[in-house]
Amino acid sequence: MHDNQAKQDWVKLANPNARVERFEAFFGSHAFDPHRHDTYAIGRTVSGVHRFRYRGESKVCLAGETMIIHPDEQHDGCAGSDLGLRYRGIYIPPALAQEIMRGKPLPFFAASVTADSRIAKATDSLLSALDEPFDPLAEDDALQVFMTLMAELSGAPIDKAAAHFASAGLAREYMDDNLDQPITLDDLAACAGRDRWNLSQDFRTFFGTSPHRYLTLRRLDRVKQLALSGKALAEAAPEAGFFDQSHMSRHFKKAFGLSPSRWCNLRKA
């Protein structure tokens, strides 16, 4: 029975070019034996029940809940119901986390399993859209949001440097001038003369949102302009800087609450 069930198990890896490893998996019963990662292991149960042992206790992660395993902590895993276990996961190396933590101890999340809406929101971008390439600017933004929240919840928030308006302004101008080009946080830091994580915080302080969201909305504005000029959405999406029409449509609906095709039809009515 165990061998037959194992044949139904699968693991699907996301874009290998990202700085972090992301995946989705299904296990019908037994998932993995006790082991350790040298990274944070963050998981979201999609369906079924995730049962595991961690720090000497039996844990259960239900559908919609988030699991956070600290680096180098032993844990195992299995399906906790007849429905099996489907979940999404991401591994965040401590070295990458320390780029954001700036020398503070790694945050430890004692609960290990949570339905906290703040953590769900902070991990949504990391654990969604695995079929699409992970935009480097989106990845950096999501990592900063997650690690900043983890630090706050652990009682040791990250020290914030004094905000620098000129740097934030230079980053905004760079994005406005290069909507159709791939843009990373390193690109923005280089043009602004500011380290990447402080620059990201500067931008939020002075423009009310992250560099990635600002760039996405300006690209969507460009799609609207091109669509109104008669260009097909399939052509407008890459011209505005999106990977393809599907990538653009997902952001469009998330930003405006309706699909780009419906928006176009409404404008014609």
HUURSUL-V261490 format. One record per residue. N is the residue number from 0. RES is the residue in one small letter. PSI is psi in radians with two decimals (none if undefined). BURIAL is + if it has 24 or more other C-alpha atoms within 12 Angstrom, else -. Layout:
# HUURSUL-V261490
N;RES;PSI;BURIAL
N;RES;PSI;BURIAL
This chain:
# HUURSUL-V261490
0;m;-0.76;-
1;h;-0.71;-
2;d;-0.70;-
3;n;-0.72;-
4;q;-0.67;-
5;a;-0.52;-
6;k;-0.37;-
7;q;-0.20;-
8;d;2.63;+
9;w;2.72;-
10;v;2.26;-
11;k;2.08;-
12;l;2.50;+
13;a;-3.01;+
14;n;2.05;-
15;p;-0.14;-
16;n;-0.07;-
17;a;2.85;+
18;r;-0.28;+
19;v;2.66;+
20;e;2.19;+
21;r;2.60;+
22;f;2.90;+
23;e;2.50;+
24;a;2.74;+
25;f;2.34;+
26;f;2.27;+
27;g;-0.52;+
28;s;-1.67;+
29;h;2.34;+
30;a;-1.08;+
31;f;2.63;+
32;d;2.96;-
33;p;2.32;-
34;h;3.02;-
35;r;2.52;-
36;h;2.66;-
37;d;0.39;-
38;t;2.92;+
39;y;2.42;+
40;a;1.98;+
41;i;2.25;+
42;g;2.61;+
43;r;2.08;+
44;t;2.12;+
45;v;-0.78;+
46;s;2.76;+
47;g;-2.71;+
48;v;2.34;+
49;h;1.99;+
50;r;2.32;+
51;f;2.82;+
52;r;2.38;+
53;y;2.19;+
54;r;0.73;-
55;g;0.12;-
56;e;2.62;-
57;s;2.25;-
58;k;2.67;+
59;v;2.24;+
60;c;1.91;+
61;l;2.94;+
62;a;2.27;+
63;g;-0.25;+
64;e;2.82;+
65;t;2.40;+
66;m;2.33;+
67;i;1.98;+
68;i;2.22;+
69;h;2.62;+
70;p;2.45;+
71;d;0.41;-
72;e;2.27;+
73;q;2.46;+
74;h;2.79;+
75;d;-2.84;+
76;g;2.53;+
77;c;2.89;+
78;a;2.37;+
79;g;0.21;+
80;s;2.98;-
81;d;-0.24;-
82;l;-0.18;-
83;g;-2.99;+
84;l;2.13;+
85;r;2.22;+
86;y;2.83;+
87;r;2.54;+
88;g;2.86;+
89;i;2.50;+
90;y;2.17;+
91;i;1.95;+
92;p;2.44;+
93;p;-0.61;+
94;a;-0.66;-
95;l;-0.72;+
96;a;-0.64;+
97;q;-0.38;-
98;e;-0.52;+
99;i;-0.67;+
100;m;-0.44;+
101;r;0.82;+
102;g;-0.05;-
103;k;2.70;+
104;p;2.56;-
105;l;2.32;+
106;p;2.42;+
107;f;2.18;+
108;f;1.73;+
109;a;-0.58;-
110;a;-0.56;-
111;s;-0.58;+
112;v;2.36;+
113;t;2.64;+
114;a;0.25;-
115;d;2.15;-
116;s;-0.48;-
117;r;-0.73;-
118;i;-0.67;+
119;a;-0.78;+
120;k;-0.70;-
121;a;-0.44;+
122;t;-0.12;+
123;d;-0.82;+
124;s;-0.58;+
125;l;-0.50;+
126;l;0.16;+
127;s;2.90;+
128;a;0.90;+
129;l;-0.33;+
130;d;-0.25;-
131;e;2.66;+
132;p;2.50;+
133;f;1.86;+
134;d;2.25;+
135;p;-0.66;+
136;l;-0.66;+
137;a;-0.69;+
138;e;-0.84;+
139;d;-0.72;+
140;d;-0.80;+
141;a;-0.71;+
142;l;-0.72;+
143;q;-0.74;+
144;v;-0.79;+
145;f;-0.86;+
146;m;-0.61;+
147;t;-0.76;+
148;l;-0.75;+
149;m;-0.75;+
150;a;-0.74;+
151;e;-0.75;-
152;l;-0.46;-
153;s;-0.08;-
154;g;0.19;-
155;a;1.24;-
156;p;2.66;-
157;i;2.36;+
158;d;2.36;-
159;k;2.26;-
160;a;2.80;-
161;a;2.35;-
162;a;2.58;-
163;h;1.80;+
164;f;-0.71;-
165;a;-0.71;-
166;s;-0.75;+
167;a;-0.68;+
168;g;-0.71;+
169;l;-0.70;+
170;a;-0.71;+
171;r;-0.77;+
172;e;-0.69;-
173;y;-0.77;+
174;m;-0.74;+
175;d;-0.61;+
176;d;-0.17;-
177;n;0.70;-
178;l;-0.61;+
179;d;0.05;+
180;q;2.62;-
181;p;2.32;+
182;i;2.28;+
183;t;2.90;+
184;l;-0.53;+
185;d;-0.67;+
186;d;-0.79;+
187;l;-0.70;+
188;a;-0.68;+
189;a;-0.74;-
190;c;-0.47;+
191;a;-0.21;+
192;g;0.68;-
193;r;2.55;+
194;d;2.64;+
195;r;-0.75;+
196;w;-0.64;+
197;n;-0.64;+
198;l;-0.75;+
199;s;-0.72;+
200;q;-0.70;+
201;d;-0.81;+
202;f;-0.76;+
203;r;-0.69;+
204;t;-0.78;-
205;f;-0.40;-
206;f;0.07;+
207;g;0.07;-
208;t;3.05;-
209;s;2.77;+
210;p;-0.70;+
211;h;-0.79;+
212;r;-0.68;+
213;y;-0.84;+
214;l;-0.74;+
215;t;-0.77;+
216;l;-0.61;+
217;r;-0.65;+
218;r;-0.65;+
219;l;-0.66;+
220;d;-0.70;+
221;r;-0.70;+
222;v;-0.77;+
223;k;-0.80;+
224;q;-0.79;-
225;l;-0.70;-
226;a;-0.71;+
227;l;-0.45;-
228;s;-0.04;-
229;g;0.03;-
230;k;2.46;-
231;a;2.57;-
232;l;-0.60;+
233;a;-0.50;+
234;e;-0.63;-
235;a;-0.63;+
236;a;-0.99;+
237;p;-0.53;+
238;e;-0.48;+
239;a;-0.05;+
240;g;0.05;+
241;f;2.78;+
242;f;-0.76;+
243;d;-3.08;-
244;q;-0.68;+
245;s;-0.76;+
246;h;-0.78;+
247;m;-0.75;+
248;s;-0.67;+
249;r;-0.76;+
250;h;-0.64;+
251;f;-0.85;+
252;k;-0.65;-
253;k;-0.61;-
254;a;-0.67;-
255;f;-0.12;-
256;g;0.13;-
257;l;2.79;-
258;s;2.72;+
259;p;-0.58;+
260;s;-0.70;+
261;r;-0.67;-
262;w;-0.76;-
263;c;-0.74;-
264;n;-0.65;-
265;l;-0.63;-
266;r;-0.45;-
267;k;-0.32;-
268;a;none;-
